Amino acid sequence: MSTAPQGKGSIIRRLLLASLLTLPLFLGITGYAIDQAHSRSLIAAQQSQLQLQFYGILGVMEWSNTQPLSVERLREPRFWQFRSGLYAFIHSRNGVLQWQSSSANSMQYLQSGFSAVSPGEEVFDTFSVRGEDYFRYRYHVIWEDEHGVDYPLIFTLLQNQNTFEAEVLSFRRNIALWLGLAGIVLLLIQVIVMRWGLNPLGKLSRELRALETGQRDRLGGAYPQELISITRNLNRLLDKEQQQRERYRNTLGDLAHSLKTPLSVMRSAIDRNRDGLINEQLDKMNNIIAYQLQRAVSAGPHQLGSKTAIKPLLKRLLNSLDKVYRDKALGFTLNCAEHDHLGIDEQDLMELMGNLLDNACKAARHTVSVTAIMPNDESLATVLIEDDGPGFPDDKVETLLQRGSRGDQYGSGQGLGLSVATDILKAYKGGITISRSSLGGALLTLTLPR
């Protein structure tokens, strides 16, 4: 017995999950790119500043034989502040220190930042010493004094990276905050857009559920272009199916009426002649016609738009059977909730339960019980039919559901009742099992779609 396919979650939930996985990646890459561009711009700014400081030193530098270097007119106050983070050194080509800024006093270890460069060459890089990082700017100058003597001098400027790193860290915090807020806003906007964009699918889903519960018989027409062909074809299918079933019922009703009239005439003529064999064959023909008619009508499930309240139908059947079997004075027990429904056509359910309850009444001595079990979280319902009769012989249980097989000796018939019930159940993807009831008789367990 096949079961209904299970859902894989809503489309909105799947799209949101995809967004939650891809949006942080996108924002992370965007933030990284912005951070790298910002860092490069800060480094370029540091290079420009050190280059300007170099030109500032070069512009105020004086030369004399008695005092080789004098840069006392430096305008940058950090060169005169102890451990200010900005340091300057001038070396000869062979590495002999010629001058250093006052900010570098007692920081001889910074002189390790000296490195020879070619004349006229400008170099900007980084330098680390004692766990601290510095930006380093070097330039090799050929100084010519007033006597025309050349003196090669190498300028080295160091800028502590503490300020740079603090600014980078602050920028990263800000960019993370703003990108995070942007991500949240984008997710909210995406949820709104998705709900608005997928609203027609939600409407279609609600209308399909209404079709399943029998609250409507067709779909509405106000759908976007992408769905209009689907809804139009579904409506055509529903109309065609309904018209086909109606045509089948009308045609088969006409056929039954046409056949019953000559059969009645033949029966009346035969009753006068008291021919039991012919009567038996006429009964057989009548049962076969009824069976084939019912089989044609119940050839397939009609799940869309078909919902039948089970309790009122069972009450009508039990009231009718109570009159038919009045001589047996049977007691009927019905355990079923008022709101319980089954996804089966009313006429098919009437034929199904009528055949099975009629068999139970034939077999029962005193009691027939019907119980409907409908779990809220399942798509199938269970209906139990029990009696306190002798039950079915164990050696016949496997063959009882075959066409023409009989397990009772309660009257005339061709053993088609259980076969009709089986055909109807198969058409609706249901099933039936036969076992022993706690009442002592037969227990029929039916599974039917909700």
C-alpha positions in Angstrom: 0.0 0.0 0.0 1.5 3.3 -1.1 1.7 6.3 1.1 1.5 10.0 0.3 4.8 11.8 -0.4 6.1 13.8 2.6 6.9 17.5 2.3 10.5 18.7 2.2 9.9 22.0 4.0 8.5 25.3 2.7 10.1 27.2 -0.2 10.5 30.4 2.0 12.4 28.4 4.7 14.7 26.9 2.1 15.4 30.3 0.5 16.1 31.8 3.9 18.5 29.0 4.7 20.3 29.6 1.4 20.5 33.3 2.3 21.8 32.6 5.8 24.5 30.5 4.2 25.5 32.8 1.3 24.9 36.3 2.8 27.5 36.0 5.6 30.0 34.7 3.0 29.2 37.6 0.6 29.4 40.2 3.4 32.6 38.6 4.7 34.3 38.9 1.3 33.0 42.4 0.9 34.3 43.4 4.4 37.6 41.8 3.7 38.0 43.7 0.4 37.0 47.0 2.1 39.4 46.3 5.0 42.3 45.6 2.6 41.6 48.7 0.5 41.4 50.8 3.7 44.7 49.3 5.0 46.5 50.0 1.7 45.2 53.6 1.8 46.5 54.0 5.3 49.9 52.5 4.4 50.1 54.8 1.4 49.3 57.8 3.7 52.1 56.7 6.1 54.5 56.6 3.2 53.5 60.1 2.0 53.8 61.4 5.6 57.3 60.0 6.0 58.3 61.3 2.6 57.1 64.8 3.6 59.1 64.5 6.9 62.2 63.5 4.9 61.8 66.6 2.7 61.2 68.7 5.8 64.6 67.5 7.3 66.3 68.0 4.0 65.0 71.5 3.7 66.4 72.7 7.1 69.6 70.8 7.1 72.9 72.8 7.2 76.5 71.7 6.6 79.8 73.0 7.9 83.3 71.6 8.5 83.1 72.2 12.2 79.5 70.9 12.7 78.8 68.5 9.9 75.0 68.4 10.4 72.5 70.8 12.0 68.7 70.3 11.9 67.7 72.4 14.8 65.0 74.2 12.9 62.8 71.1 12.4 59.1 72.1 12.6 57.8 68.6 13.5 57.6 68.6 17.3 57.6 64.8 17.5 61.2 64.8 16.5 62.0 66.6 19.8 59.6 64.5 22.1 61.2 61.5 23.8 59.7 58.2 22.5 57.1 60.1 20.4 56.9 57.2 17.9 58.5 59.2 15.1 62.3 58.9 14.8 64.9 60.1 12.3 68.6 59.0 11.6 71.2 60.1 9.2 74.1 57.7 8.5 77.1 57.8 6.3 77.3 55.3 3.5 79.4 52.9 5.7 76.8 53.0 8.5 78.3 55.6 10.9 75.6 57.6 12.7 75.8 61.3 11.8 72.7 62.5 13.4 69.5 61.3 15.2 66.4 63.1 16.4 66.0 63.8 20.1 63.0 61.5 20.2 65.4 58.5 19.6 67.7 59.3 22.6 68.5 56.2 24.6 66.9 54.0 21.9 70.1 52.9 20.2 68.4 49.6 19.2 66.5 51.5 16.6 69.8 52.1 14.7 69.5 48.5 13.6 66.9 49.8 11.1 69.8 51.2 9.1 70.3 49.5 5.7 72.3 50.7 2.8 70.4 51.8 -0.4 71.7 52.9 -3.8 72.2 56.7 -4.4 68.9 58.4 -5.3 67.0 55.3 -4.3 63.8 55.7 -2.2 62.6 52.7 -0.2 59.5 52.3 2.0 59.0 49.1 4.0 58.3 47.8 7.5 60.8 47.0 10.3 60.4 45.1 13.5 62.6 45.3 16.6 61.9 44.1 20.2 58.4 43.0 19.3 57.4 46.4 17.9 56.5 47.2 14.3 57.6 50.3 12.4 57.1 51.8 9.0 60.6 52.6 7.6 61.5 55.2 4.9 65.0 55.4 3.5 66.6 57.6 1.0 70.3 57.9 -0.2 71.3 61.5 -0.8 74.6 62.8 -2.2 75.2 66.1 -0.4 77.5 68.6 -1.9 79.1 71.3 0.5 80.0 74.8 -0.4 83.5 73.6 -1.5 82.0 71.2 -4.0 82.8 68.1 -1.9 80.2 65.2 -2.1 79.1 63.5 1.1 76.8 60.4 0.7 74.2 60.4 3.4 71.4 57.8 4.1 68.3 59.1 5.7 66.2 56.6 7.8 62.8 57.6 9.2 60.9 55.2 11.5 57.1 55.6 12.4 55.7 53.3 15.2 52.7 51.3 13.9 50.6 51.6 17.1 48.5 54.4 15.8 48.1 52.6 12.5 47.0 49.4 14.1 44.6 51.1 16.5 43.0 52.9 13.5 42.7 49.6 11.5 41.2 47.8 14.5 38.6 50.6 15.0 37.7 50.6 11.3 37.3 46.8 11.3 34.9 47.0 14.3 32.9 49.7 12.6 32.7 47.8 9.3 31.7 44.6 11.0 29.0 46.4 12.9 27.6 48.2 9.8 27.9 45.1 7.6 26.1 43.1 10.3 23.3 45.6 10.5 23.2 45.7 6.7 22.9 41.9 6.6 20.0 41.9 9.1 18.2 44.6 7.1 18.8 42.6 3.9 17.4 39.4 5.4 14.3 41.3 6.6 13.9 42.8 3.2 14.4 39.4 1.6 11.8 37.8 3.8 9.3 40.5 2.9 10.1 40.2 -0.8 10.0 36.4 -0.7 6.6 36.4 1.1 5.2 38.9 -1.4 6.7 37.1 -4.4 5.6 33.6 -3.2 2.2 34.7 -2.0 0.5 33.2 -5.1 2.0 29.8 -4.3 0.6 30.1 -0.8 -2.8 31.0 -2.2 -2.6 28.0 -4.6 -1.7 25.7 -1.6 -4.6 27.0 0.4 -7.0 26.5 -2.5 -5.7 23.0 -3.0 -6.3 22.2 0.6 -9.8 23.6 0.3 -10.3 21.2 -2.7 -9.1 18.3 -0.6 -11.5 19.1 2.2 -14.4 19.7 -0.1 -14.8 23.4 0.7 -14.5 24.4 -3.0 -14.8 22.6 -6.3 -12.3 24.5 -8.4 -9.3 26.9 -8.3 -9.5 30.7 -8.5 -8.3 32.5 -11.6 -6.3 35.5 -10.2 -2.8 34.1 -10.5 0.4 35.5 -12.1 1.5 34.4 -15.5 3.8 31.7 -14.3 1.0 29.8 -12.5 -2.0 30.6 -14.6 -1.4 27.7 -17.0 -1.1 25.3 -14.0 -4.4 26.5 -12.4 -6.2 26.6 -15.7 -5.2 23.0 -16.5 -6.1 21.8 -13.0 -9.5 23.4 -13.4 -9.9 21.7 -16.7 -8.9 18.4 -15.2 -11.4 18.8 -12.4 -14.2 19.7 -14.7 -13.4 16.8 -17.1 -13.2 14.4 -14.2 -16.5 15.5 -12.7 -18.2 15.4 -16.1 -16.7 12.0 -16.8 -17.9 10.6 -13.5 -21.4 12.1 -14.0 -21.5 10.6 -17.5 -20.5 7.2 -16.2 -23.1 7.3 -13.5 -25.8 8.4 -15.9 -24.8 5.8 -18.5 -24.6 3.0 -16.0 -27.9 4.0 -14.4 -29.5 3.8 -17.8 -27.9 0.4 -18.4 -29.1 -0.9 -15.0 -32.6 0.4 -15.7 -32.6 -1.2 -19.1 -31.4 -4.6 -17.8 -33.6 -4.7 -14.7 -36.9 -4.3 -16.7 -36.4 -7.5 -18.8 -35.0 -9.3 -15.8 -38.1 -8.5 -13.8 -40.3 -9.7 -16.6 -38.4 -12.9 -16.9 -38.5 -13.4 -13.1 -42.3 -12.9 -13.1 -42.7 -15.5 -15.8 -40.4 -17.9 -14.2 -42.1 -17.5 -10.7 -45.2 -18.8 -12.3 -43.4 -21.9 -13.5 -41.5 -22.4 -10.2 -38.2 -23.1 -11.9 -35.5 -22.8 -9.1 -32.5 -23.2 -11.4 -33.5 -20.3 -13.7 -34.2 -18.2 -10.6 -30.7 -18.9 -9.3 -29.2 -17.9 -12.6 -31.2 -14.7 -12.7 -30.0 -13.9 -9.2 -26.5 -14.5 -10.3 -27.0 -12.2 -13.4 -28.4 -9.5 -11.1 -25.5 -9.7 -8.7 -23.0 -9.6 -11.5 -24.6 -6.6 -13.1 -24.7 -4.8 -9.7 -21.0 -5.7 -9.1 -19.8 -4.5 -12.5 -21.8 -1.3 -12.3 -20.2 -0.5 -8.9 -16.8 -1.5 -10.1 -17.0 0.9 -13.0 -18.2 3.8 -10.8 -15.5 3.2 -8.3 -12.7 2.7 -10.9 -10.5 5.4 -9.4 -10.2 7.7 -6.4 -11.7 11.2 -6.5 -9.6 12.8 -3.8 -9.8 16.4 -4.9 -13.1 17.9 -3.6 -14.2 14.6 -2.0 -14.7 14.6 1.8 -17.4 12.5 3.4 -18.5 12.8 7.0 -18.4 9.2 8.3 -20.7 9.3 11.3 -23.9 10.4 9.6 -23.4 7.9 6.8 -22.8 5.0 9.3 -25.9 6.1 11.3 -28.1 5.8 8.2 -26.6 2.4 7.3 -27.1 1.0 10.8 -30.7 2.3 11.0 -31.5 0.6 7.7 -29.8 -2.6 8.7 -31.6 -2.5 12.1 -34.9 -2.6 10.1 -33.7 -5.3 7.7 -32.5 -7.6 10.6 -35.3 -6.7 13.0 -36.0 -10.3 13.8 -32.5 -10.8 15.1 -32.8 -7.8 17.5 -29.1 -6.9 17.0 -27.4 -4.3 19.1 -25.2 -1.8 17.2 -22.3 0.1 18.7 -20.9 3.2 16.9 -17.7 4.8 18.1 -16.9 7.8 15.9 -16.4 11.6 16.4 -18.9 14.0 14.8 -16.2 15.9 12.9 -14.4 12.8 11.5 -14.2 12.8 7.6 -12.7 10.5 5.1 -11.2 11.4 1.7 -13.6 9.1 -0.3 -16.7 9.7 -2.4 -19.9 9.4 -0.5 -21.4 6.7 -2.8 -18.2 4.7 -2.7 -18.1 4.8 1.1 -21.8 3.9 1.2 -21.2 0.8 -1.0 -18.1 -0.2 0.9 -19.6 0.1 4.4 -22.9 -1.3 3.3 -21.4 -4.5 2.0 -19.2 -5.1 5.0 -21.9 -4.2 7.6 -24.5 -6.4 5.8 -22.1 -9.3 6.1 -21.5 -8.5 9.8 -25.2 -8.4 10.5 -25.7 -11.8 8.8 -23.0 -13.4 10.9 -23.7 -11.6 14.2 -25.8 -13.2 17.0 -26.4 -10.2 19.2 -23.8 -7.4 18.5 -22.2 -5.4 15.7 -19.6 -2.8 16.5 -18.0 0.0 14.3 -15.1 2.1 15.5 -13.3 4.8 13.6 -9.7 5.8 14.6 -8.3 8.9 13.1 -5.0 10.1 14.4 -4.4 13.9 13.9 -0.8 13.4 12.7 -1.4 10.7 10.0 -2.9 10.7 6.6 -4.7 7.3 7.0 -7.7 6.4 9.1 -8.6 3.0 10.6 -12.2 1.6 10.7 -12.9 -1.5 12.7 -16.0 -3.7 12.0 -16.7 -6.4 14.6 -19.4 -9.0 15.3 -20.0 -11.8 17.8 -20.8 -14.4 15.2 -18.9 -17.6 14.5 -16.2 -15.7 12.5 -14.5 -16.8 9.3 -12.9 -20.2 9.1 -9.1 -19.9 9.5 -8.4 -21.9 6.3 -10.5 -19.5 4.2 -9.2 -16.1 5.4 -6.6 -15.9 2.6 -9.3 -16.6 -0.1 -12.2 -14.6 1.3 -11.2 -11.4 -0.6 -11.1 -13.2 -3.9 -14.1 -12.6 -6.2 -16.8 -15.2 -5.8 -15.4 -16.6 -2.5 -17.8 -17.1 0.3 -17.1 -17.5 4.0 -20.7 -17.5 5.2 -23.8 -19.7 4.9 -26.3 -17.0 5.8 -28.3 -16.7 2.6 -28.2 -16.3 -1.2 -25.4 -14.4 -3.0 -22.4 -14.9 -5.1 -19.6 -13.9 -2.6 -19.1 -10.5 -4.3 -19.5 -8.3 -1.2 -15.9 -8.5 0.1 -14.6 -8.4 -3.5 -16.5 -5.1 -4.1 -15.1 -3.7 -0.9 -11.6 -4.7 -1.8 -11.9 -3.1 -5.3 -13.1 0.2 -3.7 -10.3 0.2 -1.1 -7.7 -0.5 -3.8 -9.0 2.4 -5.8 -8.4 4.7 -2.8 -5.0 3.3 -1.9 -6.6 1.6 1.2 -6.5 -1.9 2.5 -8.4 -4.5 4.5 -7.3 -7.3 6.9 -9.4 -10.1 8.5 -8.8 -11.4 12.0 -10.6 -12.6 15.1 -12.6 -10.1 17.1 -12.6 -9.8 20.9 -16.4 -10.3 20.6 -15.7 -13.8 19.3 -16.6 -13.2 15.7 -14.8 -11.6 12.7 -12.8 -8.3 12.9 -12.3 -6.4 9.7 -9.7 -3.7 9.8 -9.9 -1.0 7.1 -7.4 1.6 6.2 -8.7 4.6 4.4 -7.4 8.0 3.3 -8.1 11.1 5.5 
